[in-house]
Amino acid sequence: MLRQIAALIFIFICTTIAWMILASTIVSRTHTSDEQLKGRVGSTWGTPQEQSPPTAGYVRTEVERHTLIEHGKSVVRDEEVKHYGNVPLESSRVKVNLNLDHR
């Protein structure tokens, strides 16, 4: 009986070691292949895309009067000044229509 239990333990340990070797081989090949195939997959299916969130803003134009003295004369000049502002977005209702073009 003791020999059978020892044999089962030996088989279990050997099987565990074999699974660990297989797992490390698969992980190693996956990371190696990932770097090699990333460019080829990107050329066929496209690279990962990033989309920034929507923004909103406004432009306010004001006319500023400047009084200058040129050649002893007082000159009034109007200058347009643009002020840019951002509008914080609290929510959005976005309707999307996506189409898939099969290759």
N, CA and C of each residue as an Amber inpcrd file, in Angstrom:
protein
   309
   0.8190000  -1.1840000   0.0000000   0.0000000   0.0000000   0.0000000
   0.8700000   1.2560000   0.0000000   1.9420000   1.2410000   0.7740000
   2.8330000   2.3920000   0.8500000   3.5290000   2.6470000  -0.4860000
   3.8520000   1.5740000  -1.2230000   4.4900000   1.7180000  -2.5380000
   3.5360000   2.3710000  -3.5230000   2.2580000   2.0310000  -3.4320000
   1.2730000   2.6040000  -4.3540000   1.0740000   4.1000000  -4.0790000
   1.0310000   4.4680000  -2.8260000   0.8840000   5.8870000  -2.4800000
   2.1260000   6.6580000  -2.9270000   3.3040000   6.0650000  -2.7200000
   4.5430000   6.7060000  -3.1540000   4.5590000   6.8550000  -4.6700000
   4.0630000   5.8380000  -5.3920000   4.0080000   5.9110000  -6.8550000
   3.0510000   7.0130000  -7.2990000   1.8920000   7.1320000  -6.6340000
   0.9360000   8.1900000  -6.9730000   1.5330000   9.5750000  -6.7080000
   2.2170000   9.7250000  -5.5950000   2.8450000  11.0090000  -5.2820000
   3.9250000  11.3370000  -6.3150000   4.7200000  10.3330000  -6.6990000
   5.7560000  10.5320000  -7.7120000   5.1350000  10.9520000  -9.0440000
   4.0760000  10.2730000  -9.4590000   3.3940000  10.6170000 -10.7140000
   2.8120000  12.0340000 -10.6280000   2.2230000  12.3800000  -9.4890000
   1.6500000  13.7180000  -9.3150000   2.7370000  14.7930000  -9.4210000
   3.8800000  14.5720000  -8.7800000   4.9750000  15.5480000  -8.8230000
   5.5160000  15.6810000 -10.2440000   5.7130000  14.5630000 -10.9290000
   6.2150000  14.6180000 -12.3100000   5.2210000  15.3260000 -13.2300000
   3.9380000  15.0490000 -13.0540000   2.9180000  15.7070000 -13.8710000
   2.8860000  17.2100000 -13.5890000   3.0250000  17.5900000 -12.3360000
   3.0500000  19.0110000 -11.9780000   4.2370000  19.7130000 -12.6260000
   5.3900000  19.0960000 -12.5820000   6.5810000  19.6770000 -13.2150000
   6.3790000  19.7980000 -14.7220000   5.7940000  18.7760000 -15.3410000
   5.5480000  18.8190000 -16.7870000   4.5970000  19.9590000 -17.1490000
   3.5400000  20.1500000 -16.3560000   2.6000000  21.2520000 -16.6150000
   3.2770000  22.6080000 -16.4410000   4.1630000  22.7170000 -15.4530000
   4.8740000  23.9780000 -15.2500000   5.7980000  24.2810000 -16.4280000
   6.4710000  23.2740000 -16.9480000   7.3340000  23.4640000 -18.1180000
   6.4960000  23.8840000 -19.3260000   5.3660000  23.2130000 -19.5350000
   4.4900000  23.5540000 -20.6510000   3.9720000  24.9860000 -20.5210000
   3.5650000  25.3760000 -19.3210000   3.0390000  26.7290000 -19.1080000
   4.1100000  27.7790000 -19.3680000   5.3220000  27.5510000 -18.8860000
   6.3830000  28.5390000 -19.1120000   6.7400000  28.6390000 -20.5900000
   6.6970000  27.5220000 -21.3080000   6.9600000  27.5430000 -22.7470000
   5.8930000  28.3450000 -23.4810000   4.6400000  28.1340000 -23.1340000
   3.5400000  28.8520000 -23.7920000   3.6240000  30.3440000 -23.5010000
   3.9060000  30.7130000 -22.2550000   4.0200000  32.1340000 -21.9020000
   5.1850000  32.7690000 -22.6520000   6.3060000  32.0810000 -22.7170000
   7.4760000  32.6070000 -23.4170000   7.1860000  32.8050000 -24.9020000
   6.5610000  31.8310000 -25.5360000   6.2460000  31.9400000 -26.9650000
   5.2170000  33.0260000 -27.2250000   4.2760000  33.1870000 -26.3100000
   3.2550000  34.2240000 -26.4890000   3.8870000  35.6040000 -26.4850000
   4.7640000  35.8840000 -25.5220000   5.3840000  37.2050000 -25.4460000
   6.3340000  37.4400000 -26.6180000   7.0380000  36.4130000 -27.0550000
   7.9340000  36.5570000 -28.1960000   7.1410000  36.8080000 -29.4710000
   6.0870000  36.0470000 -29.6810000   5.2780000  36.1970000 -30.8880000
   4.5140000  37.5070000 -30.8930000   4.1410000  37.9970000 -29.7250000
   3.3780000  39.2430000 -29.6540000   4.1680000  40.3920000 -30.2590000
   5.4270000  40.5030000 -29.9210000   6.2470000  41.5910000 -30.4540000
   6.4810000  41.4190000 -31.9530000   6.6440000  40.1890000 -32.4200000
   6.9110000  39.9520000 -33.8340000   5.6740000  40.1690000 -34.6910000
   4.5110000  39.7930000 -34.1790000   3.2990000  39.8310000 -34.9930000
   2.5170000  41.1280000 -34.8720000   2.8620000  41.9880000 -33.9360000
   2.0880000  43.2130000 -33.7170000   2.0460000  44.0750000 -34.9750000
   3.1630000  44.2210000 -35.6610000   3.1970000  45.0200000 -36.8850000
   2.4070000  44.3910000 -38.0130000   2.4880000  43.0760000 -38.1430000
   1.7610000  42.4040000 -39.2260000   0.2600000  42.4620000 -38.9980000
  -0.1650000  42.2930000 -37.7650000  -1.5950000  42.3840000 -37.4610000
  -2.0740000  43.8170000 -37.6590000  -1.2550000  44.7850000 -37.2630000
  -1.6160000  46.1880000 -37.4310000  -1.7680000  46.5710000 -38.8860000
  -0.9320000  46.0110000 -39.7670000  -1.0550000  46.3480000 -41.1880000
  -2.2970000  45.7250000 -41.8060000  -2.7570000  44.6120000 -41.2640000
  -3.9520000  43.9680000 -41.8140000  -5.2260000  44.5280000 -41.2160000
  -5.2800000  44.6390000 -39.9120000  -6.5220000  45.0140000 -39.2280000
  -6.5130000  46.4410000 -38.6980000  -5.3830000  47.0940000 -38.7430000
  -5.3010000  48.4540000 -38.2260000  -4.7260000  48.4520000 -36.8210000
  -4.1380000  49.5610000 -36.4690000  -3.5310000  49.6860000 -35.1490000
  -4.5850000  50.1050000 -34.1290000  -4.3080000  49.9400000 -32.8450000
  -5.2740000  50.3660000 -31.8240000  -5.5540000  51.8650000 -31.9360000
  -6.7930000  52.2190000 -31.7760000  -7.2170000  53.6110000 -31.9060000
  -7.5190000  54.1930000 -30.5320000  -7.2190000  55.4600000 -30.3720000
  -7.5690000  56.1770000 -29.1480000  -8.4880000  57.3200000 -29.5180000
  -9.5270000  57.4720000 -28.7580000 -10.4810000  58.5380000 -29.0140000
 -10.5610000  59.4270000 -27.7840000 -10.3160000  60.6990000 -28.0020000
 -10.3900000  61.6310000 -26.8810000 -11.8430000  62.0150000 -26.6310000
 -12.1600000  62.3890000 -25.4220000 -13.5470000  62.7540000 -25.1160000
 -13.9260000  64.0530000 -25.8170000 -15.2110000  64.2630000 -26.0280000
 -15.6360000  65.4900000 -26.7110000 -15.3800000  66.7250000 -25.8480000
 -15.1360000  67.8290000 -26.5260000 -14.9300000  69.0960000 -25.8380000
 -15.8090000  70.1600000 -26.4800000 -16.0500000  71.2010000 -25.7600000
 -16.8360000  72.3180000 -26.2850000 -16.1920000  73.6140000 -25.8120000
 -16.2760000  74.6150000 -26.6550000 -15.6880000  75.8920000 -26.2990000
 -16.3660000  77.0200000 -27.0460000 -15.9450000  78.2200000 -26.7370000
 -16.5120000  79.3930000 -27.3880000 -15.4160000  80.4420000 -27.5570000
 -15.6710000  81.3570000 -28.4820000 -14.7580000  82.4630000 -28.7310000
 -15.5380000  83.7550000 -28.5410000 -15.0210000  84.6360000 -27.7170000
 -15.6490000  85.9320000 -27.4850000 -14.6960000  87.0030000 -28.0170000
 -15.2050000  87.8090000 -28.9380000 -14.3890000  88.8570000 -29.5430000
 -14.7760000  90.2050000 -28.9440000 -13.7780000  90.9240000 -28.5000000
 -13.9910000  92.2610000 -27.9510000 -13.1160000  93.2530000 -28.7050000
 -13.5780000  94.4730000 -28.7640000 -12.8010000  95.5400000 -29.3870000
 -12.2420000  96.4170000 -28.2750000 -10.9300000  96.5280000 -28.2540000
 -10.2710000  97.3670000 -27.2580000  -9.7260000  98.6080000 -27.9550000
  -9.9670000  99.7480000 -27.3580000  -9.4700000 101.0090000 -27.9090000
  -8.1720000 101.3810000 -27.2040000  -7.2020000 101.6920000 -28.0160000
  -5.9070000 102.1190000 -27.4990000  -5.6240000 103.5250000 -28.0190000
  -5.2570000 104.3900000 -27.1370000  -4.8920000 105.7550000 -27.5230000
  -3.3770000 105.8610000 -27.5010000  -2.8250000 106.1940000 -28.6460000
  -1.3780000 106.3020000 -28.7880000  -1.0230000 107.7200000 -29.2240000
   0.1670000 108.1020000 -28.9270000   0.6530000 109.4030000 -29.3870000
   1.7410000 109.1380000 -30.4150000   1.4470000 109.5160000 -31.6650000
   2.4050000 109.3360000 -32.7490000   2.6780000 110.6990000 -33.3870000
   3.9210000 111.0470000 -33.4800000   4.3490000 112.3040000 -34.0970000
   3.6330000 113.4950000 -33.4650000   3.4300000 113.4220000 -32.1820000
   2.8060000 114.5210000 -31.4660000   1.2970000 114.5810000 -31.5810000
   0.6960000 113.5930000 -32.2430000  -0.7620000 113.5730000 -32.3900000
  -1.3250000 112.3780000 -31.6280000  -2.5020000 112.5560000 -31.1140000
  -3.1870000 111.4820000 -30.4050000  -3.9340000 110.6220000 -31.4280000
  -3.6120000 109.3350000 -31.4640000  -4.2220000 108.4010000 -32.4160000
  -4.9770000 107.3380000 -31.6290000  -6.2110000 107.0890000 -32.0530000
  -7.0250000 106.0550000 -31.4140000  -7.0730000 104.8510000 -32.3530000
  -6.6900000 103.7100000 -31.8350000  -6.7220000 102.4840000 -32.6410000
  -7.6140000 101.4600000 -31.9560000  -8.4170000 100.8010000 -32.7920000
  -9.2630000  99.7120000 -32.3030000  -8.5660000  98.3880000 -32.6060000
  -8.5320000  97.5360000 -31.6160000  -7.8870000  96.2280000 -31.7810000
  -8.8560000  95.1440000 -31.3280000  -9.0330000  94.1440000 -32.1960000
  -9.9030000  93.0170000 -31.8350000  -9.1060000  92.0250000 -30.9940000
  -9.6780000  91.6590000 -29.8850000  -9.0480000  90.6950000 -28.9860000
 -10.0000000  89.5200000 -28.8360000  -9.4790000  88.3240000 -29.0550000
 -10.3000000  87.1170000 -28.9340000 -10.0040000  86.4330000 -27.6040000
 -11.0650000  86.1090000 -26.9050000 -10.9620000  85.3760000 -25.6420000
 -11.5580000  83.9880000 -25.8660000 -10.7920000  82.9660000 -25.5480000
 -11.2400000  81.5870000 -25.7260000 -11.6550000  81.0200000 -24.3760000
 -12.7760000  80.3310000 -24.3750000 -13.2640000  79.7220000 -23.1460000
 -13.7040000  78.2870000 -23.3820000 -13.6450000  77.4900000 -22.3540000
 -14.0920000  76.1000000 -22.4210000 -15.4050000  75.9440000 -21.6760000
 -16.2440000  75.0900000 -22.2030000 -17.5210000  74.7890000 -21.5630000
 -17.4030000  73.3910000 -20.9670000 -17.5780000  73.2450000 -19.6590000
 -17.5080000  71.9030000 -19.0800000 -18.7130000  71.0710000 -19.5150000
 -18.4370000  69.8540000 -19.9400000 -19.5070000  68.9500000 -20.3580000
 -19.9220000  68.0960000 -19.1750000 -21.1940000  68.1270000 -18.8650000
 -21.6920000  67.3430000 -17.7430000 -22.3060000  66.0360000 -18.1980000
 -22.8890000  66.0350000 -19.3710000 -23.4560000  64.8010000 -19.9140000
 -23.5740000  64.9650000 -21.4170000 -23.8120000  63.8530000 -22.0850000
 -23.9850000  63.9080000 -23.5350000 -24.9600000  62.8220000 -23.9590000
 -25.6850000  63.1340000 -24.9900000 -26.5680000  62.1530000 -25.6170000
 -26.0230000  61.9250000 -27.0120000 -25.3620000  60.8130000 -27.1700000
 -24.6770000  60.5330000 -28.4180000 -25.3890000  59.3950000 -29.1250000
 -25.7480000  59.6260000 -30.3780000 -26.3200000  58.5690000 -31.2020000
 -25.2510000  58.1470000 -32.1970000 -25.0280000  56.8480000 -32.2870000
 -23.9540000  56.3380000 -33.1210000 -24.5200000  55.3300000 -34.0960000
 -24.0520000  55.3970000 -35.3230000 -24.4080000  54.4210000 -36.3450000
 -23.1020000  53.8340000 -36.8570000 -22.8240000  52.5880000 -36.5180000
 -21.5840000  51.9390000 -36.9150000 -21.8520000  50.9460000 -38.0310000
 -20.9690000  50.9460000 -39.0120000 -21.0510000  49.9790000 -40.1060000
 -19.7580000  49.1880000 -40.1370000 -19.8670000  47.9000000 -40.4080000
 -18.7070000  47.0310000 -40.4710000 -18.4490000  46.6710000 -41.9170000
 -17.2500000  46.9810000 -42.3970000 -16.8510000  46.6040000 -43.7450000
 -15.9450000  45.3890000 -43.6310000 -16.4270000  44.2410000 -44.0730000
 -15.6260000  43.0160000 -44.0110000 -14.5240000  43.0840000 -45.0520000
 -13.3950000  42.5440000 -44.7110000 -12.2670000  42.5460000 -45.6590000
 -12.2840000  41.2950000 -46.4860000
